[in-house]
Amino acid sequence: MSRAVRQAAGQPAAPVERVVARVRRHARRLTIPAVLLIAVAGGTAYGLSVLAELWQQLAVVGVAVLIVVVGVLLPYLAWLTRRTTITTRRTIVRSGVFVRVRQELLHSRGYDVTVRRTWAQSAFGSGDVRINTGHERPFVLRDVPKPELVQAALQELMVESHTQIADHRRAEQSMADGDTIAWGGR
């Protein structure tokens, strides 16, 4: 049912879903691949200048390409393809290089939001945000930059979602009771 039809029927319009934040894992995960890329470039240049045989130079280039693909390109793609989107209604986690996985959590289903930080995460200003939904496994946003800000935003959105649901239920009940009018009430 469209918004205009709902408003004409007397039903309250649902608020528009807006994107609050888009978050990726902390970029420090790319430090080792970046250092590896620099080391492979230097090692390859040195190997090509020292080795005289063509097959040896081709072997050095082949090994360098393999190391770059496995040690640099795949971790970068894994970091790039995992994204968390927080909207006013839900949290969406998309991930996967070859197989795409999408998880959603409605804010109305979240109960508890906590932040867990290791010493390395504390040093870089990141942490894991855990959303306890009452199931066996919590919904975890791993290695998020500024986790306290994400936690505060999620708690605010969950409270807002719960109040909107309560208001919507009250409005439905009042519309159902609105068909009966007490005598002399108009």
Residue frames as a rotation matrix with the C-alpha (Angstrom) as fourth column:
MET 1
0.591 0.806 0.000 0.00
0.806 -0.591 0.000 0.00
0.000 0.000 -1.000 0.00
SER 2
-0.218 -0.701 0.679 1.51
0.632 -0.632 -0.449 3.36
0.743 0.332 0.581 -0.95
ARG 3
-0.830 -0.192 -0.524 1.87
0.543 -0.495 -0.678 6.25
-0.129 -0.848 0.515 1.45
ALA 4
-0.834 0.552 0.016 -0.87
-0.516 -0.789 0.332 8.30
0.196 0.269 0.943 -0.25
VAL 5
-0.117 0.808 -0.577 -3.34
-0.121 0.565 0.816 5.39
0.986 0.165 0.031 -0.06
ARG 6
-0.333 -0.063 -0.941 -2.50
0.832 0.450 -0.325 4.84
0.444 -0.891 -0.097 3.64
GLN 7
-0.963 -0.033 -0.266 -2.98
0.166 -0.853 -0.495 8.51
-0.211 -0.521 0.827 4.45
ALA 8
-0.584 0.806 -0.094 -6.27
-0.615 -0.364 0.700 8.58
0.530 0.466 0.708 2.55
ALA 9
0.012 0.574 -0.819 -7.43
0.216 0.798 0.562 5.50
0.976 -0.184 -0.115 4.47
GLY 10
0.716 0.281 0.639 -6.60
-0.463 -0.493 0.736 7.22
0.522 -0.823 -0.223 7.75
GLN 11
0.797 -0.513 -0.318 -3.61
0.603 0.700 0.382 5.03
0.027 -0.497 0.868 8.57
PRO 12
0.698 -0.602 -0.387 -0.45
-0.313 -0.743 0.592 6.75
-0.644 -0.292 -0.707 9.76
ALA 13
0.816 -0.466 -0.342 2.34
-0.321 0.127 -0.939 6.90
0.480 0.876 -0.046 7.21
ALA 14
0.742 -0.643 -0.189 5.44
0.638 0.589 0.497 4.86
-0.208 -0.489 0.847 7.98
PRO 15
0.614 -0.578 -0.538 8.58
-0.389 -0.814 0.431 6.98
-0.687 -0.055 -0.725 8.34
VAL 16
0.840 -0.364 -0.402 11.05
-0.361 0.178 -0.915 6.85
0.405 0.914 0.018 5.48
GLU 17
0.764 -0.644 -0.027 14.08
0.529 0.603 0.597 4.62
-0.368 -0.470 0.802 6.00
ARG 18
0.842 -0.539 0.030 17.25
-0.462 -0.747 -0.479 6.71
0.280 0.389 -0.878 5.95
VAL 19
0.418 -0.805 -0.420 20.90
0.598 0.592 -0.541 5.66
0.684 -0.025 0.729 5.96
VAL 20
0.994 -0.106 -0.026 22.55
-0.038 -0.559 0.828 6.74
-0.102 -0.822 -0.560 9.22
ALA 21
0.216 -0.976 -0.012 26.05
-0.783 -0.180 0.596 5.34
-0.584 -0.120 -0.803 8.63
ARG 22
0.912 -0.157 -0.378 28.11
-0.134 0.758 -0.638 3.13
0.387 0.633 0.671 6.34
VAL 23
0.455 -0.732 0.507 31.00
-0.798 -0.082 0.597 1.42
-0.396 -0.676 -0.622 8.11
ARG 24
0.583 -0.407 -0.703 33.84
-0.203 0.765 -0.611 -0.90
0.787 0.499 0.363 7.12
ARG 25
0.737 -0.446 -0.507 36.34
0.676 0.474 0.565 -2.70
-0.012 -0.759 0.651 9.30
HIS 26
0.688 -0.547 -0.477 39.26
-0.198 -0.774 0.601 -0.61
-0.698 -0.319 -0.641 10.48
ALA 27
0.898 -0.315 -0.309 41.81
-0.332 -0.023 -0.943 -0.04
0.290 0.949 -0.125 7.70
ARG 28
0.129 -0.899 0.418 44.71
-0.946 0.015 0.324 -1.20
-0.297 -0.437 -0.849 9.89
ARG 29
0.501 0.122 0.856 43.92
-0.029 0.992 -0.125 -4.68
-0.865 0.038 0.501 8.56
LEU 30
0.963 -0.133 0.233 45.56
0.243 0.061 -0.968 -3.53
0.115 0.989 0.091 5.33
THR 31
0.628 -0.777 0.046 48.89
-0.715 -0.553 0.427 -2.65
-0.306 -0.301 -0.903 6.99
ILE 32
-0.007 -0.650 0.760 50.47
-0.131 0.754 0.643 -6.08
-0.991 -0.095 -0.091 6.52
PRO 33
0.502 0.180 0.846 49.35
0.751 0.394 -0.530 -6.36
-0.428 0.901 0.062 2.86
ALA 34
0.986 -0.162 0.040 50.77
-0.123 -0.870 -0.477 -2.88
0.112 0.465 -0.878 2.18
VAL 35
0.316 -0.919 0.235 54.12
-0.753 -0.093 0.652 -3.76
-0.577 -0.383 -0.721 3.77
LEU 36
0.106 -0.210 0.972 54.11
0.291 0.941 0.172 -7.07
-0.951 0.265 0.161 1.88
LEU 37
0.860 0.255 0.442 53.52
0.491 -0.179 -0.852 -5.24
-0.138 0.950 -0.279 -1.41
ILE 38
0.778 -0.626 -0.046 56.48
-0.628 -0.775 -0.072 -2.93
0.009 0.085 -0.996 -0.77
ALA 39
0.070 -0.774 0.630 58.71
-0.545 0.499 0.673 -5.87
-0.835 -0.390 -0.387 0.22
VAL 40
0.347 0.118 0.930 57.71
0.547 0.781 -0.303 -7.90
-0.762 0.614 0.206 -2.84
ALA 41
0.993 0.004 0.119 58.36
0.098 -0.593 -0.800 -4.94
0.067 0.805 -0.589 -5.14
GLY 42
0.480 -0.871 0.103 61.81
-0.859 -0.442 0.258 -4.45
-0.180 -0.212 -0.961 -3.64
GLY 43
0.000 -0.463 0.886 62.62
-0.259 0.856 0.447 -8.16
-0.966 -0.229 -0.120 -3.65
THR 44
0.665 0.307 0.681 61.48
0.538 0.435 -0.722 -8.55
-0.517 0.847 0.124 -7.24
ALA 45
0.932 -0.359 -0.060 63.57
-0.323 -0.740 -0.590 -5.60
0.167 0.569 -0.805 -8.40
TYR 46
0.162 -0.910 0.383 66.60
-0.865 0.056 0.499 -7.00
-0.475 -0.412 -0.778 -6.60
GLY 47
0.134 -0.056 0.989 66.01
0.092 0.995 0.044 -10.51
-0.987 0.086 0.139 -7.97
LEU 48
0.897 0.239 0.372 65.67
0.383 0.002 -0.924 -9.25
-0.222 0.971 -0.090 -11.54
SER 49
0.750 -0.659 -0.063 68.91
-0.641 -0.698 -0.320 -7.24
0.167 0.280 -0.945 -11.29
VAL 50
0.007 -0.781 0.625 70.94
-0.792 0.377 0.480 -10.11
-0.610 -0.498 -0.616 -9.76
LEU 51
0.100 0.097 0.990 69.70
0.202 0.972 -0.116 -13.08
-0.974 0.212 0.078 -11.82
ALA 52
-0.557 -0.451 -0.698 70.99
-0.554 -0.424 0.716 -13.31
-0.619 0.785 -0.014 -15.38
GLU 53
-0.948 0.201 0.246 69.00
0.307 0.775 0.553 -16.25
-0.080 0.600 -0.796 -16.79
LEU 54
-0.655 0.753 0.065 65.61
-0.537 -0.525 0.661 -15.52
0.531 0.398 0.748 -18.37
TRP 55
0.005 0.698 -0.717 63.88
0.217 0.699 0.682 -18.49
0.976 -0.159 -0.149 -16.74
GLN 56
-0.496 -0.243 -0.834 65.11
0.855 0.035 -0.518 -17.35
0.156 -0.969 0.190 -13.30
GLN 57
-0.987 0.150 -0.055 63.78
-0.142 -0.982 -0.122 -13.85
-0.072 -0.113 0.991 -13.88
LEU 58
-0.347 0.911 -0.224 60.43
-0.450 0.048 0.892 -15.28
0.823 0.410 0.393 -15.04
ALA 59
-0.114 0.248 -0.962 60.32
0.669 0.735 0.110 -17.47
0.734 -0.631 -0.250 -11.93
VAL 60
-0.833 -0.230 -0.503 60.94
0.536 -0.561 -0.631 -14.43
-0.137 -0.795 0.591 -9.70
VAL 61
-0.819 0.574 -0.008 58.18
-0.540 -0.765 0.351 -12.48
0.196 0.292 0.936 -11.46
GLY 62
-0.184 0.777 -0.602 55.78
-0.096 0.595 0.798 -15.45
0.978 0.205 -0.035 -11.24
VAL 63
-0.314 0.010 -0.950 56.38
0.873 0.397 -0.284 -15.92
0.375 -0.918 -0.133 -7.51
ALA 64
-0.967 -0.069 -0.244 56.02
0.164 -0.903 -0.398 -12.15
-0.193 -0.425 0.885 -6.97
VAL 65
-0.581 0.811 -0.069 52.69
-0.565 -0.341 0.751 -12.09
0.586 0.476 0.656 -8.82
LEU 66
-0.064 0.539 -0.840 51.44
0.367 0.795 0.482 -15.08
0.928 -0.277 -0.249 -6.80
ILE 67
-0.577 -0.214 -0.788 52.44
0.816 -0.113 -0.567 -13.45
0.033 -0.970 0.240 -3.50
VAL 68
-0.973 0.226 -0.050 50.81
-0.226 -0.974 -0.013 -10.15
-0.052 -0.002 0.999 -4.50
VAL 69
-0.345 0.901 -0.263 47.55
-0.375 0.124 0.919 -11.84
0.860 0.416 0.295 -5.52
VAL 70
0.106 0.392 -0.914 47.30
0.577 0.725 0.377 -14.02
0.810 -0.567 -0.149 -2.41
GLY 71
-0.299 -0.361 -0.884 48.85
0.954 -0.108 -0.279 -11.70
0.005 -0.926 0.376 0.16
VAL 72
-0.917 -0.076 -0.392 47.73
0.111 -0.992 -0.068 -8.27
-0.383 -0.106 0.918 -1.06
LEU 73
-0.781 0.610 -0.138 44.84
-0.417 -0.343 0.842 -8.43
0.466 0.715 0.522 -3.52
LEU 74
-0.233 0.734 -0.637 42.64
0.417 0.668 0.617 -10.99
0.878 -0.122 -0.462 -1.72
PRO 75
-0.416 0.109 -0.903 42.88
0.892 -0.145 -0.428 -9.31
-0.178 -0.983 -0.037 1.72
TYR 76
-0.941 0.083 -0.329 42.13
-0.121 -0.988 0.097 -5.94
-0.317 0.131 0.939 0.09
LEU 77
-0.597 0.765 -0.241 39.08
-0.281 0.081 0.956 -7.38
0.751 0.639 0.167 -1.71
ALA 78
-0.245 0.491 -0.836 37.90
0.789 0.602 0.122 -9.05
0.563 -0.630 -0.535 1.49
TRP 79
-0.647 -0.037 -0.762 38.16
0.589 -0.659 -0.468 -5.71
-0.485 -0.751 0.448 3.34
LEU 80
-0.942 0.221 -0.253 36.53
-0.323 -0.802 0.503 -3.81
-0.092 0.556 0.826 0.50
THR 81
-0.535 0.768 -0.353 33.55
-0.132 0.337 0.932 -6.14
0.834 0.545 -0.079 0.07
ARG 82
-0.259 0.469 -0.844 32.54
0.923 0.379 -0.073 -6.30
0.286 -0.798 -0.531 3.76
ARG 83
-0.802 0.073 0.592 30.33
-0.077 -0.997 0.020 -3.31
0.592 -0.030 0.805 4.54
THR 84
-0.481 0.672 -0.564 27.88
0.861 0.239 -0.449 -2.48
-0.167 -0.701 -0.693 7.30
THR 85
-0.660 0.389 0.642 25.02
0.038 -0.837 0.546 -0.09
0.750 0.385 0.538 6.63
ILE 86
-0.682 0.467 -0.563 23.03
0.660 0.061 -0.749 1.29
-0.315 -0.882 -0.350 9.56
THR 87
-0.577 0.594 0.560 19.65
0.181 -0.575 0.798 2.74
0.796 0.562 0.224 8.67
THR 88
-0.558 0.432 0.709 16.83
-0.782 -0.558 -0.276 4.10
0.276 -0.709 0.649 10.78
ARG 89
0.530 0.847 0.043 15.07
-0.829 0.507 0.238 0.69
0.180 -0.162 0.970 10.70
ARG 90
0.984 -0.149 0.102 17.79
0.136 0.983 0.123 -1.97
-0.118 -0.107 0.987 10.45
THR 91
0.153 -0.984 -0.089 21.46
-0.717 -0.173 0.676 -2.90
-0.681 -0.039 -0.732 10.35
ILE 92
0.984 0.161 -0.072 22.66
-0.157 0.613 -0.774 -4.58
-0.080 0.774 0.629 7.15
VAL 93
0.065 -0.985 0.160 25.97
-0.510 0.105 0.854 -6.46
-0.858 -0.137 -0.496 6.86
ARG 94
0.963 0.128 -0.236 27.12
-0.268 0.401 -0.876 -7.40
-0.017 0.907 0.421 3.36
SER 95
0.088 -0.974 0.207 30.22
-0.688 0.091 0.720 -9.51
-0.720 -0.206 -0.662 2.83
GLY 96
0.452 -0.014 0.892 31.88
0.322 0.935 -0.149 -11.92
-0.832 0.355 0.427 0.46
VAL 97
-0.410 -0.662 -0.627 34.29
-0.515 -0.399 0.759 -11.90
-0.753 0.634 -0.177 -2.45
PHE 98
-0.953 0.015 -0.303 33.02
-0.249 0.530 0.811 -14.84
0.173 0.848 -0.501 -4.48
VAL 99
-0.312 0.890 -0.333 29.81
0.761 0.444 0.472 -15.61
0.568 -0.106 -0.816 -2.56
ARG 100
-0.605 0.161 0.780 27.74
-0.306 -0.951 -0.040 -12.65
0.736 -0.263 0.624 -1.38
VAL 101
-0.364 0.483 -0.796 26.19
0.864 0.494 -0.095 -12.88
0.348 -0.723 -0.597 2.08
ARG 102
-0.497 0.304 0.812 23.69
-0.251 -0.947 0.201 -10.37
0.830 -0.104 0.547 3.45
GLN 103
-0.453 0.355 -0.818 22.53
0.855 0.432 -0.286 -10.26
0.251 -0.829 -0.499 7.06
GLU 104
-0.321 0.427 0.845 19.90
-0.134 -0.904 0.406 -7.91
0.938 0.017 0.348 8.40
LEU 105
-0.577 0.207 -0.790 18.84
0.810 0.265 -0.523 -7.05
0.101 -0.942 -0.321 11.92
LEU 106
0.207 0.727 0.655 15.77
0.387 -0.675 0.628 -4.94
0.899 0.123 -0.421 12.57
HIS 107
-0.684 -0.485 0.545 16.34
-0.233 -0.562 -0.793 -2.40
0.691 -0.670 0.272 15.33
SER 108
0.192 0.841 0.506 13.07
-0.884 -0.076 0.461 -3.47
0.426 -0.536 0.728 16.90
ARG 109
0.794 0.090 -0.601 14.64
0.024 0.984 0.178 -6.92
0.607 -0.156 0.779 17.56
GLY 110
-0.232 -0.970 -0.067 17.80
0.196 0.021 -0.980 -5.74
0.953 -0.241 0.186 19.30
TYR 111
0.753 0.518 -0.407 17.91
0.451 0.045 0.892 -5.85
0.480 -0.854 -0.200 23.05
ASP 112
0.762 -0.574 -0.300 21.42
0.159 -0.283 0.946 -5.08
-0.627 -0.769 -0.125 24.22
VAL 113
0.793 -0.565 0.228 24.40
0.140 -0.196 -0.971 -3.36
0.593 0.802 -0.077 22.57
THR 114
0.786 -0.606 -0.120 27.90
0.106 -0.059 0.993 -3.79
-0.609 -0.793 0.018 24.02
VAL 115
0.708 -0.664 -0.239 31.40
-0.553 -0.312 -0.772 -2.87
0.439 0.679 -0.589 22.89
ARG 116
0.815 -0.548 0.188 34.33
0.300 0.677 0.672 -5.29
-0.496 -0.492 0.716 23.23
ARG 117
0.786 -0.608 -0.115 37.88
-0.522 -0.553 -0.649 -4.06
0.331 0.570 -0.752 22.62
THR 118
0.639 -0.724 -0.260 41.24
0.761 0.646 0.070 -5.77
0.117 -0.242 0.963 22.58
TRP 119
0.262 -0.609 -0.749 44.38
0.416 -0.629 0.657 -3.82
-0.871 -0.483 0.088 23.43
ALA 120
-0.739 -0.538 0.405 45.23
0.571 -0.182 0.800 -3.46
-0.357 0.823 0.441 19.73
GLN 121
-0.038 0.815 0.578 41.73
0.862 -0.266 0.432 -2.22
0.506 0.514 -0.693 18.94
SER 122
0.700 0.264 -0.663 41.96
0.635 -0.655 0.410 0.29
-0.326 -0.708 -0.626 21.80
ALA 123
-0.244 -0.896 -0.371 45.26
0.464 -0.444 0.767 1.59
-0.852 0.014 0.524 20.43
PHE 124
-0.916 -0.116 0.385 43.70
0.402 -0.264 0.877 2.24
0.000 0.958 0.288 17.02
GLY 125
-0.727 0.664 -0.174 40.29
-0.524 -0.700 -0.485 3.46
-0.444 -0.262 0.857 18.24
SER 126
-0.300 0.662 -0.687 38.21
-0.673 0.364 0.644 0.52
0.677 0.655 0.336 17.06
GLY 127
-0.735 0.089 0.672 36.27
-0.522 0.558 -0.645 -2.35
-0.432 -0.825 -0.364 18.62
ASP 128
-0.844 0.510 -0.168 33.63
0.299 0.706 0.642 -5.03
0.446 0.492 -0.748 18.19
VAL 129
-0.578 0.758 0.302 30.00
-0.815 -0.518 -0.261 -3.95
-0.041 -0.397 0.917 18.60
ARG 130
-0.945 0.269 -0.188 27.84
0.263 0.963 0.056 -6.85
0.196 0.003 -0.981 19.80
ILE 131
-0.412 0.895 0.169 24.07
-0.868 -0.442 0.225 -6.69
0.276 -0.054 0.960 19.45
ASN 132
-0.971 0.119 0.209 22.40
0.007 0.883 -0.469 -9.30
-0.241 -0.454 -0.858 21.64
THR 133
-0.526 0.811 -0.256 19.12
-0.684 -0.224 0.694 -10.37
0.505 0.540 0.673 20.07
GLY 134
0.127 0.567 0.814 18.27
-0.910 0.393 -0.132 -13.09
-0.394 -0.724 0.565 22.55
HIS 135
0.867 0.087 -0.491 19.42
-0.345 0.816 -0.464 -15.87
0.360 0.572 0.737 20.22
GLU 136
0.804 -0.586 -0.104 22.38
0.555 0.676 0.484 -18.18
-0.213 -0.447 0.869 20.77
ARG 137
-0.258 -0.935 0.242 24.82
0.961 -0.223 0.163 -16.04
-0.099 0.275 0.956 18.79
PRO 138
0.246 0.316 -0.917 24.90
0.298 -0.924 -0.239 -12.25
-0.922 -0.215 -0.321 19.03
PHE 139
0.793 0.016 0.609 24.99
0.587 -0.286 -0.757 -10.09
0.162 0.958 -0.236 15.91
VAL 140
0.308 -0.794 -0.524 28.59
0.534 -0.312 0.786 -8.76
-0.787 -0.522 0.328 15.82
LEU 141
0.962 -0.194 0.191 29.99
0.037 -0.602 -0.797 -5.81
0.270 0.774 -0.572 13.88
ARG 142
0.584 -0.789 -0.189 33.70
0.769 0.463 0.440 -6.61
-0.260 -0.403 0.878 13.94
ASP 143
-0.327 -0.933 -0.149 36.52
0.854 -0.359 0.376 -4.08
-0.404 -0.004 0.915 14.26
VAL 144
0.500 0.629 0.595 34.38
0.791 -0.611 -0.020 -0.98
0.351 0.481 -0.803 13.76
PRO 145
-0.662 -0.677 0.321 36.07
0.496 -0.718 -0.489 2.44
0.562 -0.165 0.811 13.95
LYS 146
-0.783 0.297 0.547 34.69
-0.536 -0.769 -0.348 4.59
0.317 -0.565 0.761 16.84
PRO 147
-0.636 0.544 -0.548 32.63
0.407 0.839 0.360 1.78
0.655 0.006 -0.755 18.41
GLU 148
-0.682 0.410 -0.605 31.21
0.555 -0.248 -0.794 3.95
-0.476 -0.878 -0.059 21.21
LEU 149
-0.673 0.425 -0.605 29.64
-0.582 -0.810 0.078 6.25
-0.457 0.404 0.793 18.63
VAL 150
-0.629 0.432 -0.646 28.17
-0.376 0.558 0.739 3.28
0.681 0.708 -0.188 16.76
GLN 151
-0.704 0.347 -0.619 26.88
0.660 0.643 -0.389 1.84
0.263 -0.683 -0.682 20.06
ALA 152
-0.697 0.438 -0.568 25.21
0.124 -0.707 -0.697 5.13
-0.706 -0.556 0.438 21.03
ALA 153
-0.631 0.457 -0.627 23.61
-0.775 -0.417 0.475 5.48
-0.044 0.786 0.617 17.60
LEU 154
-0.646 0.383 -0.661 22.31
-0.004 0.864 0.504 1.89
0.763 0.328 -0.557 17.64
GLN 155
-0.718 0.394 -0.574 20.86
0.682 0.233 -0.693 2.29
-0.140 -0.889 -0.436 21.14
GLU 156
-0.655 0.472 -0.591 19.15
-0.298 -0.879 -0.371 5.51
-0.694 -0.067 0.716 20.12
LEU 157
-0.600 0.415 -0.684 17.74
-0.728 0.070 0.682 3.91
0.331 0.907 0.260 16.95
MET 158
-0.720 0.329 -0.611 16.51
0.364 0.929 0.071 0.87
0.591 -0.171 -0.789 18.90
VAL 159
-0.686 0.492 -0.537 14.73
0.453 -0.289 -0.843 3.04
-0.570 -0.821 -0.025 21.47
GLU 160
-0.597 0.439 -0.671 13.21
-0.655 -0.751 0.091 5.11
-0.463 0.494 0.736 18.66
SER 161
-0.695 0.306 -0.651 12.09
-0.382 0.609 0.695 1.95
0.609 0.731 -0.306 16.87
HIS 162
-0.740 0.418 -0.527 10.45
0.649 0.650 -0.395 0.58
0.178 -0.634 -0.752 20.01
THR 163
-0.587 0.546 -0.599 8.58
0.093 -0.689 -0.719 3.86
-0.804 -0.478 0.353 20.62
GLN 164
-0.626 0.363 -0.691 7.43
-0.778 -0.355 0.518 3.97
-0.058 0.861 0.505 16.97
ILE 165
-0.744 0.359 -0.564 6.10
0.116 0.900 0.421 0.42
0.658 0.247 -0.711 17.26
ALA 166
-0.660 0.504 -0.557 4.25
0.686 0.102 -0.721 1.31
-0.306 -0.858 -0.413 20.47
ASP 167
-0.576 0.441 -0.688 2.82
-0.365 -0.892 -0.265 4.48
-0.731 0.098 0.675 18.87
HIS 168
-0.719 0.282 -0.635 1.77
-0.600 0.207 0.772 2.50
0.349 0.937 0.021 15.79
ARG 169
-0.734 0.452 -0.507 -0.02
0.523 0.852 0.002 -0.10
0.433 -0.264 -0.862 17.94
ARG 170
-0.583 0.529 -0.617 -1.80
0.413 -0.461 -0.785 2.63
-0.700 -0.712 0.051 19.91
ALA 171
-0.616 0.342 -0.710 -2.87
-0.673 -0.697 0.247 4.30
-0.411 0.630 0.659 16.65
GLU 172
-0.762 0.344 -0.549 -4.21
-0.194 0.686 0.701 0.99
0.618 0.641 -0.456 15.30
GLN 173
-0.657 0.527 -0.539 -6.17
0.754 0.477 -0.452 0.40
0.018 -0.703 -0.711 18.50
SER 174
-0.546 0.467 -0.695 -7.61
0.046 -0.812 -0.582 3.91
-0.837 -0.350 0.422 18.48
MET 175
-0.691 0.315 -0.651 -8.64
-0.722 -0.251 0.645 3.52
0.039 0.915 0.401 14.81
ALA 176
-0.745 0.437 -0.504 -10.33
0.274 0.889 0.366 0.23
0.608 0.135 -0.782 15.62
ASP 177
-0.476 0.572 -0.668 -12.17
0.799 -0.036 -0.600 1.88
-0.367 -0.820 -0.440 18.50
GLY 178
-0.858 0.056 -0.510 -12.94
-0.147 -0.979 0.140 4.95
-0.492 0.195 0.849 16.38
ASP 179
-0.789 0.611 -0.060 -15.83
0.101 0.226 0.969 3.23
0.606 0.758 -0.240 14.60
THR 180
0.042 0.805 -0.592 -17.92
0.902 0.223 0.369 3.32
0.429 -0.550 -0.717 17.74
ILE 181
-0.684 -0.196 0.702 -18.98
0.003 -0.964 -0.266 6.75
0.729 -0.180 0.660 18.89
ALA 182
-0.743 0.422 -0.520 -20.56
0.624 0.154 -0.766 7.37
-0.243 -0.894 -0.378 22.24
TRP 183
0.147 0.905 0.399 -24.05
0.937 -0.257 0.237 8.83
0.317 0.339 -0.886 22.09
GLY 184
0.959 0.277 -0.066 -23.83
0.285 -0.924 0.255 12.61
0.009 -0.263 -0.965 22.01
GLY 185
0.277 -0.944 -0.178 -20.08
0.645 0.045 0.763 12.55
-0.713 -0.327 0.621 21.51
ARG 186
-0.368 -0.446 0.816 -20.12
0.919 -0.308 0.246 14.68
0.141 0.840 0.523 18.38
